[in-house]
Amino acid sequence: MREILPTLRQWYEAGAGFGLATVVAVSRSAPRGPGASMAVGPDDQVVGSVSGGCVEGAVFELAKEVAESGLTRLETFGYSDEDAFAVGLTCGGEITVLVRPVSAATDPSFGEVAASVADHRPVVVATVVDGPAAHGAALAVWPDSVSGSLGSTGLDAAVTDDARGELAQGATGRRHYGPHGERRVDDVTVFLHSFAPPPRMLVFGAIDFAAAVAGIGAFLGYRVTVCDARPVFADPRRFPDGVEVVVDWPHRYLRTTGTDDRTVLCVLTHDPKFDVPLLEVALRSPASYIGVMGSRRTHEDRMARLRERGLTEDELARLHSPIGLDLGARTPEEVAVSVAAEIVALRWGGTGTPLARTAGAIHGARTPGLKSV
């Protein structure tokens, strides 16, 4: 939902109610995961997607109906073997979609939630999906406060506790409770939608390739910073809007900026006086991905210099060098796709193998190597 919140915030602040459809459960080869959202607002404007196109028409009508009636709906869509042209997911999966009305009257906390997401402040929205509690009731949970109610003090307390735990992990999913928050009871299903601050991508070396990598990083949902010690290259005009540009020595900046196990680092400096001190810091940081541009000869020289500085083989094994997957890339834009492909593959446990040569579910469960965006 994060990508459509700016528009939803505009509608909400203008006093225009809308129908908000959110994927709360998926199975098999569903095209989009829990949290994917679509909304229908004033004059039948549509933003977002819940299925990549398979059931959007049906959800559009459902969201319009919900916005007009004020009644929350829960619907499941799956592939119909009997009628391949019926509403359903042609990919063979199944999604469950919660559609609820949103306005200042039905959800007084929505504006504050949207503002928190825009300001990169962590928040969880807990919504009743099924059970004896009020369907569509919402509770917003921040690390130090809450707003709204699911209809029961005990349920609010239990969900608040779990929501803060999910927020720490950046996780989104369903939890089950009793009507008053009892554990080990499945009467009430609550969907916890986490809006953790976006992960960071730090790009070092303000070259042409950096502009392309920064652009695709922003497209993937990262908060991107480009750092270079040379002011003539570290010019914000050379980079996409929204990308932060910092003039500083890379290793010094990395020591002072925040990194965690969702942070990805792309080192494009091509100069030992920049990248060796930087990598000494980077390989001892919690960053989940550290990719470095350069030829194989440059890589071997770099590894020797890092060993001289005392880095262990386990630390050096974290280095992805040369950076990116083998796509035959030549231009900066193609190289950026190669780098992004490696990051995505590591995040979800992908192999980089053409899908035509694989078997099984396309969107099947994986063992991720990076924390999710």
N, C-alpha and C positions, 0 to 999 in steps of 0.2 A: 504493500500500500504506500510505502514511502514516496514513490515517484509521483503519485497522483495527489498527495496531500496538499501541495500548494493550491491546486484548483479547488479541492474540497474546502479548504480554509476560506477561499474567496467566496464561495457559495454560502458557507455557514455565516460568515461575517456580514454578508449582504441580506441575511434573513431568509435565504432560499433553502428549503428543505430538499433532501435528495434520498434516493434509495441506494444503499451501500451493500454490495454483494462481496462476500469474502470466503475464499476456500478454507474450510476448517478441517477437512480430512481428504486424503487421497489413497488410492490403491493401485497396484500394478503400474502400468506405463502412463500415468497421468502426466500431461505436458507441463503443468505448473504446480508448485508446492503450496502447502498451507501458508496463508497470509496473502496470497495473490488476490487482488481486489479490482473490482469494477464498480463504477458509480454512474447513475443516471440522474442528471440534475435539471435545472431550468431549461425549457424549450427542448427537452429530450437530448440535451448534450450528454455525450458519453466519454468517460475517461477510464483507462485501465483495461485489464483483461483477466479473465479467470481460467481460460482454457486455450489461449492461442488461436481462437477462432471457432472451435468445434461446437460450442453451445452458447456462444455469445448472444445470438438472437433470442434464445429462450430466456436467458438471464436478463437481457434488456427489458423484455416484457414483464418479467417478474419484478424487477427493480422499480419499474414505473408503477406497477400495481401496489407494491409495498409503500412507496412514497405517497400515493394517494390515500390508501386505506389506513396507514399507520400501524399495520399488523406485520410482525416479523414472520418470515417463512424460512423453512429449512428444506432444501431439495437435494436429491442425489441424481447425478447424471452418469450414465454408463453406456457402453456400446450395445446396440440392439442387433443380435444375430438374425432375428426374424425380419427386420426391416432396416437395411443398411442406410436408408435415407431418413430414418426417424431421428429426432433430436438425440444426440449422444456423442460419445468420444470415439472417433474412428480409429484412434490409436490403441483401443482395447482397454483403456484404464477406466477409472471411476473417480469422480470427485463429489464431495458433499459441500454445498454452498449455503451459507447463512446470509439471508438478505434482510436487512433491518432499516427502518426509517431513521434518518438523522436530521435533527434540527435543534435549535436552542431549547425547545420544550422537551424533546425526547432524550437528548443527550447533552446536558449542560456542561460537561467536561470536555467535549470534543475540541473546542477552540483552544483550550489550554494544552491538550495533547498535541494538536497540530503545531502550536508554537514551540513546544518542547522539542519535537522532532526537528523543526527548522533550526533550532538553536543547538542541536546535537546534545540535548539533555536526555538521559535515558528514561524511558517510561514503558510500562506494560499496560495494554488494554485487555481486560478480562471480560468476556462476554458469555452469557448463558446460552448454550446451544440446544440443550435437551434436558428434560426432566420436569419435576413439579415447580421449580423456580420459574420466574417470569422470563420467557424467551426473549432474547435480545437485550436484557438488562445488562448494563455495562458498569465496570469499576475501573478507574484509572489508578495505576499504582506507580509512584515514584520512589526512589530510594528512601526518602524521608517524609512522604506524605501520601494521602490517598484522596480520591474524589469519586462520588457516586456510591451506589450500593447494588448488590445482587439480590437484595430482599431479605437477608438474614444476617444478623450480627456475627453469628458463628461462621457462616459461609464466607462473609467478607474477610474475617480474620484468617481463615485457613487459606483462602485464595491469595490474600495479600502476602502471606508468608511464602507461598510457593512462587508467586509472581516475582518476588525479589530474588529468589534463587535462580529462576529462569533468566532474569535480566542479567545476572552476573555471567551467565553462559551465552547470552545472546540467542537463547533458544525460543522457539515458537511451537506450540502444540496443545493437545487437549489434556485435561486433568479431570478426574472423577471424584465426587464427594457425596456425602449424605445431604439432606435438605438444610442441615444446620452446620455443615462443614465437617461432618464425621469422616474420618479416614477409613479406608478399606470398604467403602460403600460406593456403589455406582449409580445412585439415583439421579444425580445431577452432573451433566457434562458441561465443562467450562473451557472455552478456548482462550488461551493465553498468547497474545500477540506482542512479542517483544520488539521494541524500537531502541536497540542499543545504538550508540553513536557509530557512524560508519567507520570501517577500518581505514587505516592510513596506507597510502603508497608514497614512498619517498624515492624520488628520482634524482640521482646525483650525476652532474655533468650536463650543462645546458646547451647541448648540441641539437641538431635537427632531429635526430632520432628521439631525443628527450621530449620534444613537442608532441610527436606522434604517440609515444608511450604514455605521456601524461593525459592526452586526449582519450585514449582507449581505457586508461585507468579510471578516469572520471565517468566514462560511459558504463563501466562495470560496477560503479557505486562506491569507489574509493574516494576518500578525501586526499587529494594529491598535492604534494609539495615538491617543487624542483629546487635544488640547491647547487650553487656553483660559487667558487671563490672569485670569479672574474666578472666584475660588474658589466662589462661590455656584452657578455653573453647572457647573464642573468637579468634579462630585460623582460618584464611582464608582457610587453607588447608582442613578444615572440611566442607566447603560449596561449592555450585556450582560456576563455573566460572561466573564472572560478578556480583556476589553479594558482596556488600560492607560490610565489617565487622569492627565494631567500638568498642573499649574498653573504656567504660565510665559507670557511674551510669545512669541507664535508665531515671530517672526523670530529671536529669541534661541535658542529651543529648536531650530529647524531648523539653525542654525549649529553646534550642539553635538552633535546626534544623528547617527547613521549613516544615510546614504542611498546608494543605488547605482542602477544602471540597471534594476533591477526594482522600485524603490520607486514607489508612486503617492501623489499628494498631492491631497486634496480640501479646498478652502478654502471654508468656509461662514460666514465671519465677518460679512459684510455691513457692514463698517465700515472706511473708508479708513485709519484710524489703526492698524488691525491688518493688513488684507490687503495694502496697498501695500508696507510694509517687508518683509512676509513674501514677497510675490511677487518682490521684487527679489532676495532670496536664492534662492528656489525656481527661478526661471528661469535661474539660473547654476549650478544643482546638476545632478547626473547623473540626477535623477528621470525616469522614463520617461513619466509622465502627470501633468499639473498641470491640474486642473479647478477652476473657480471659480463659485460660485453668485451670481446677481444678475440684474437686468433688463438689457435691451440699453442703456438709458440709463446704468445704473451701469457697464456694461462699457466704454462709450465714455469716461466720466469716468476710470475706472481706467486705461485705456490711455494717456490723456493724462498722467496723473500719473506713470506708469511711464516714458514717453518723457522727461519732465522730469528723471527720475533717471538718464537716460543709457542705458536699455536699447535695444538695437538691434531692428530689425524682425525679424531672424532669431530673436532671443530671444523676442520677443513672439508670434511665430508658433507657439510651443510651447504657448500658452495655450488651453485648451478652456473657452470661456466664451461664452454660458451653459453650465453643466455639464450633461452627460447627453445622451441621445438623445431625439428628439421622440416620446414615447409618449402624450402628453396627460396626464402624471402630475399629480396634485393633492396627495395625502396624503404625509406623510414616507416611508411605506413604498413608495409608488409612485415617488416621486422617487429613492429608493435603488435600485430596480430599474432606473430610467433611467440612473443613474450607473454601476451595475454593467454594464449592457448596453454602454455606451460603452467601458468598460475592457476587457471581454471582446472586443468587436469589434476594438479596436486591437491587442490581444494576438495575435489569430489572423488579422488582415487581413480581418475580416468587413465587410460593407457596411451592415448594419442593415436590409436589404431583406427583406420577408416571404419565407420559403422557397418559398411557393407561386408566387412570381413569378420564381424563379431556375431554372436548369437545371444539370445536372451533379451530381457527387457532393456529398452533403450534408456529409460530413465530409472533403471533399477537401483537398489540400495548399493552404496559404495562405502569404502572405508576412507574417509577424508584425511588428507595430510595437512591441510590448513584449516584454521577456524573459518566458519562461514561468514559471508558479507552480511 
